[in-house]
Amino acid sequence: MYRLFKEHPETVGETYLQHMHSASYFGIKMLGGAFCCFVHAFLPFLFEKTGSRIIVGLHDRMVLNRSRTAAPAPQTTAVRLGEGKA
């Protein structure tokens, strides 16, 4: 049971509590962005760029500026379509 709480956070270089904090931050930001998008759907003069700005910010934080180092990805071999055994 203990492994269930540690396995994924370790793959992204975080402890359980660090992962809880990070995932909660992203969830709250996404809920805020969703709210703004719904309001914008009915009142298009409001929140014109808020949803996209939140998405870009989350992407920057998660992908471009990740401060923790993830565990190395397992080595896999790629096979091109049409090659290999028939």
C-alpha positions as YAML, in Angstrom:
chain: A
units: angstrom
residues:
- id: 1
  name: MET
  ca: [0.00, 0.00, 0.00]
- id: 2
  name: TYR
  ca: [2.85, 2.38, 0.88]
- id: 3
  name: ARG
  ca: [4.27, 1.93, -2.64]
- id: 4
  name: LEU
  ca: [1.06, 3.26, -4.19]
- id: 5
  name: PHE
  ca: [1.67, 6.67, -2.61]
- id: 6
  name: LYS
  ca: [5.35, 6.89, -3.53]
- id: 7
  name: GLU
  ca: [5.70, 5.28, -6.95]
- id: 8
  name: HIS
  ca: [4.44, 8.09, -9.20]
- id: 9
  name: PRO
  ca: [5.88, 11.03, -7.21]
- id: 10
  name: GLU
  ca: [9.31, 9.39, -7.38]
- id: 11
  name: THR
  ca: [9.10, 9.13, -11.17]
- id: 12
  name: VAL
  ca: [8.90, 12.94, -11.33]
- id: 13
  name: GLY
  ca: [11.56, 13.50, -8.67]
- id: 14
  name: GLU
  ca: [9.23, 14.50, -5.83]
- id: 15
  name: THR
  ca: [8.25, 13.27, -2.41]
- id: 16
  name: TYR
  ca: [4.60, 12.49, -1.71]
- id: 17
  name: LEU
  ca: [4.07, 15.88, -0.01]
- id: 18
  name: GLN
  ca: [5.88, 17.81, -2.74]
- id: 19
  name: HIS
  ca: [3.73, 16.07, -5.34]
- id: 20
  name: MET
  ca: [0.55, 16.79, -3.37]
- id: 21
  name: HIS
  ca: [1.48, 20.47, -3.22]
- id: 22
  name: SER
  ca: [2.35, 20.67, -6.91]
- id: 23
  name: ALA
  ca: [-0.72, 18.75, -8.08]
- id: 24
  name: SER
  ca: [-2.98, 20.84, -5.83]
- id: 25
  name: TYR
  ca: [-1.49, 24.05, -7.23]
- id: 26
  name: PHE
  ca: [-2.14, 22.86, -10.80]
- id: 27
  name: GLY
  ca: [-5.66, 21.74, -9.91]
- id: 28
  name: ILE
  ca: [-6.57, 25.09, -8.37]
- id: 29
  name: LYS
  ca: [-5.12, 26.99, -11.33]
- id: 30
  name: MET
  ca: [-7.03, 24.74, -13.75]
- id: 31
  name: LEU
  ca: [-10.30, 25.25, -11.86]
- id: 32
  name: GLY
  ca: [-9.76, 29.01, -12.01]
- id: 33
  name: GLY
  ca: [-9.04, 28.81, -15.72]
- id: 34
  name: ALA
  ca: [-12.13, 26.66, -16.30]
- id: 35
  name: PHE
  ca: [-14.28, 29.18, -14.44]
- id: 36
  name: CYS
  ca: [-12.90, 32.02, -16.56]
- id: 37
  name: CYS
  ca: [-13.52, 30.07, -19.77]
- id: 38
  name: PHE
  ca: [-17.14, 29.35, -18.80]
- id: 39
  name: VAL
  ca: [-17.76, 33.01, -17.97]
- id: 40
  name: HIS
  ca: [-16.09, 34.00, -21.26]
- id: 41
  name: ALA
  ca: [-18.40, 31.63, -23.17]
- id: 42
  name: PHE
  ca: [-21.43, 33.68, -22.08]
- id: 43
  name: LEU
  ca: [-19.79, 37.09, -21.70]
- id: 44
  name: PRO
  ca: [-17.09, 37.17, -24.42]
- id: 45
  name: PHE
  ca: [-15.90, 40.62, -23.39]
- id: 46
  name: LEU
  ca: [-14.65, 39.16, -20.07]
- id: 47
  name: PHE
  ca: [-11.55, 37.01, -19.57]
- id: 48
  name: GLU
  ca: [-10.54, 37.31, -23.24]
- id: 49
  name: LYS
  ca: [-7.04, 35.94, -22.71]
- id: 50
  name: THR
  ca: [-7.17, 34.57, -19.18]
- id: 51
  name: GLY
  ca: [-7.71, 30.90, -20.05]
- id: 52
  name: SER
  ca: [-4.89, 30.77, -22.57]
- id: 53
  name: ARG
  ca: [-2.58, 32.72, -20.24]
- id: 54
  name: ILE
  ca: [-3.22, 30.17, -17.46]
- id: 55
  name: ILE
  ca: [-2.54, 27.26, -19.83]
- id: 56
  name: VAL
  ca: [0.74, 28.81, -21.00]
- id: 57
  name: GLY
  ca: [1.78, 29.47, -17.39]
- id: 58
  name: LEU
  ca: [1.04, 25.90, -16.33]
- id: 59
  name: HIS
  ca: [2.92, 24.51, -19.33]
- id: 60
  name: ASP
  ca: [5.91, 26.72, -18.57]
- id: 61
  name: ARG
  ca: [5.95, 25.60, -14.94]
- id: 62
  name: MET
  ca: [5.44, 21.90, -15.63]
- id: 63
  name: VAL
  ca: [7.44, 21.36, -18.80]
- id: 64
  name: LEU
  ca: [9.85, 24.19, -19.50]
- id: 65
  name: ASN
  ca: [10.95, 25.22, -16.00]
- id: 66
  name: ARG
  ca: [10.68, 22.04, -14.00]
- id: 67
  name: SER
  ca: [13.01, 22.48, -11.04]
- id: 68
  name: ARG
  ca: [13.05, 18.90, -9.79]
- id: 69
  name: THR
  ca: [14.70, 16.18, -11.78]
- id: 70
  name: ALA
  ca: [12.67, 13.17, -12.75]
- id: 71
  name: ALA
  ca: [13.96, 9.65, -12.52]
- id: 72
  name: PRO
  ca: [15.60, 8.58, -15.78]
- id: 73
  name: ALA
  ca: [13.14, 7.16, -18.27]
- id: 74
  name: PRO
  ca: [13.49, 3.45, -19.01]
- id: 75
  name: GLN
  ca: [15.36, 2.66, -22.22]
- id: 76
  name: THR
  ca: [13.10, 1.54, -25.02]
- id: 77
  name: THR
  ca: [13.73, 0.67, -28.62]
- id: 78
  name: ALA
  ca: [11.69, 2.24, -31.36]
- id: 79
  name: VAL
  ca: [10.57, 0.32, -34.41]
- id: 80
  name: ARG
  ca: [9.54, 2.16, -37.53]
- id: 81
  name: LEU
  ca: [6.35, 1.13, -39.20]
- id: 82
  name: GLY
  ca: [6.95, -1.27, -42.05]
- id: 83
  name: GLU
  ca: [10.24, -2.50, -40.61]
- id: 84
  name: GLY
  ca: [10.91, -5.57, -38.57]
- id: 85
  name: LYS
  ca: [9.37, -8.99, -38.73]
- id: 86
  name: ALA
  ca: [6.31, -9.59, -40.85]
...
